[in-house]
Amino acid sequence: TLIMTNKGQYMVKDLIGQQYIAIVNGDEYPSTEKGFWCNGVKKVYKLKLENGMELKATDNHLILTNKAKGIFKWKKLGQLDSTFTVCISNNINYKCKNDIFKSKVNSIVYFDMERVYDCSIFGINSFSANGIIVHNCGEVQLESYELCNLSEIFPTKCESEEEFYKVLNYATFYASTVSLLP
């Protein structure tokens, strides 16, 4: 898979453990210091577009789609079919605002078991893989010696938006406090 960077296109294998600047739709976005990393061996499918572009990805990898004019949505590869239009990064005029190009899905077929990789891109949480705009994991970067403390809330149990934000604040306060304990 080729990744568009500010230094040209690079294979994922060349960006493992290397910070880089991703180019998505003509704009620059920095990756984390680790660049790409391996997520194990998983079932991989091949997405083929009508314009001839191809991408191998897991069935749950998010792809940017344009189901209706001007409405963009992230969809899992496994949810796509020939009625979907996939968004393609427009890097013709690098560093200029561009319209997003699109192409209809032609087919999605099982390919093989392969090593799969992911990365985190600040600000946009996506990157251009073989020219197709895909989502990344959106990892939150921590400072040295900082701990990750997750908390859980149930929005469906909140009776109002105000209550939801109150619960969210409590959960954030609790998780932050736990990380300060010895």
C-alpha positions in Angstrom: 0.0 0.0 0.0 1.3 3.4 -1.0 0.9 6.3 1.5 1.0 9.9 0.3 3.5 12.0 2.3 5.1 15.4 1.9 8.2 13.6 0.5 6.2 11.6 -2.1 4.6 8.2 -1.9 6.0 5.6 0.4 5.2 1.9 1.1 3.7 1.3 4.5 6.7 -1.0 5.3 9.0 2.1 4.9 7.0 4.1 7.5 6.9 1.5 10.3 8.3 3.2 13.4 9.0 6.5 11.4 7.2 9.7 11.9 6.0 11.3 8.7 3.8 14.0 7.3 0.6 12.6 5.6 -0.9 14.5 2.7 -4.7 14.3 2.5 -6.5 16.4 0.0 -3.6 18.7 -0.5 -3.0 19.4 3.3 -0.3 18.2 5.6 -0.9 16.3 8.8 1.8 14.8 11.1 1.7 11.2 12.3 2.7 10.1 15.7 6.4 9.4 16.3 5.8 5.7 15.8 4.4 6.1 12.3 2.8 2.8 11.3 2.8 -0.3 13.5 1.7 -3.9 13.0 -1.8 -4.9 14.2 -1.3 -8.6 13.6 -2.4 -11.0 10.9 -6.0 -10.6 9.8 -8.4 -11.4 6.9 -7.8 -8.9 4.2 -10.2 -7.9 1.4 -9.5 -6.2 -1.9 -11.6 -3.1 -2.8 -11.7 -2.3 -6.5 -13.1 1.0 -7.8 -14.5 1.7 -11.2 -11.6 4.0 -11.9 -9.2 1.1 -11.5 -7.8 2.0 -8.1 -7.4 -0.8 -5.5 -6.9 -1.1 -1.8 -6.4 -4.1 0.5 -7.9 -3.7 4.0 -9.7 -5.5 6.8 -13.5 -5.6 6.5 -13.9 -3.3 9.5 -11.4 -0.6 8.2 -13.3 2.7 7.7 -13.4 4.2 4.2 -14.6 7.7 3.5 -17.7 7.5 1.3 -20.0 10.0 -0.4 -23.5 8.3 -0.5 -25.3 11.5 -1.3 -24.1 14.8 -2.8 -22.0 16.6 -0.2 -22.7 14.1 2.5 -19.5 12.3 3.6 -19.6 9.3 5.9 -17.1 6.8 7.3 -18.2 3.2 6.4 -16.6 -0.1 7.2 -15.2 -1.8 4.1 -17.5 -4.8 4.8 -20.6 -2.5 4.6 -19.7 -1.2 1.1 -21.3 -2.4 -2.1 -21.6 -1.1 -5.7 -24.1 1.6 -4.6 -21.3 3.4 -2.7 -19.0 6.1 -4.0 -15.5 6.2 -2.3 -13.6 9.4 -1.7 -10.2 9.8 -3.3 -7.6 12.2 -2.0 -7.1 15.1 -4.5 -3.4 16.0 -4.3 -3.0 17.5 -7.8 -2.3 20.9 -6.5 -0.5 20.0 -3.3 -1.0 22.7 -0.6 -4.1 24.1 -2.3 -7.7 23.4 -1.2 -9.2 20.9 -3.6 -12.5 19.2 -4.1 -12.5 15.5 -3.2 -12.4 13.2 -6.1 -14.8 10.1 -6.1 -15.2 6.7 -7.7 -17.9 4.1 -7.4 -17.1 0.7 -5.8 -16.7 -2.0 -8.4 -16.1 -5.0 -6.2 -14.9 -6.2 -2.8 -13.5 -9.7 -2.6 -11.7 -11.8 0.1 -7.9 -11.7 -0.6 -5.9 -13.5 2.0 -4.6 -13.5 5.6 -2.0 -10.8 5.8 -0.2 -8.5 8.3 -2.1 -5.3 8.7 -0.9 -2.0 9.9 -2.3 1.2 11.4 -1.1 4.7 12.3 -2.3 7.9 14.0 -2.6 11.2 12.2 -3.1 14.3 14.2 -6.0 16.6 13.3 -7.7 14.7 10.6 -7.5 11.0 11.8 -7.2 9.7 8.2 -4.7 9.2 5.5 -4.4 8.5 1.8 -3.8 4.8 1.1 -3.3 4.1 -2.6 -5.1 7.4 -3.1 -8.2 6.3 -1.2 -9.1 8.2 2.0 -9.2 5.8 4.9 -9.5 6.3 8.7 -6.8 5.7 11.1 -7.1 4.5 14.7 -7.2 8.0 16.2 -4.8 7.1 19.0 -4.5 9.6 21.8 -0.8 10.4 22.4 0.3 10.5 26.1 3.2 12.3 27.6 6.1 10.4 29.1 5.0 8.4 32.2 1.4 9.5 31.7 -1.2 6.7 32.2 -4.2 6.0 30.0 -7.4 5.7 32.2 -10.6 4.9 30.4 -14.0 5.5 31.8 -17.4 4.5 30.5 -20.6 6.4 30.3 -24.0 5.3 29.0 -25.6 8.2 26.9 -28.8 6.3 26.5 -29.3 6.5 30.3 -29.1 10.3 30.3 -32.4 12.1 30.1 -31.1 15.3 28.5 -28.1 16.7 26.8 -27.3 18.7 29.9 -27.2 15.5 32.0 -25.0 13.8 29.4 -22.4 16.6 29.7 -22.6 16.5 33.5 -21.9 12.7 33.4 -19.1 13.2 30.9 -17.5 15.7 33.2 -17.7 13.3 36.2 -16.2 10.5 34.2 -13.3 12.7 33.0 -12.7 13.9 36.5 -12.8 10.4 37.9 -10.4 9.0 35.3 -8.0 12.0 35.8 -8.1 11.6 39.6 -7.3 7.9 39.4 -4.2 8.6 37.4 -2.9 10.8 40.1 -3.1 8.2 42.9 0.2 6.6 44.0 
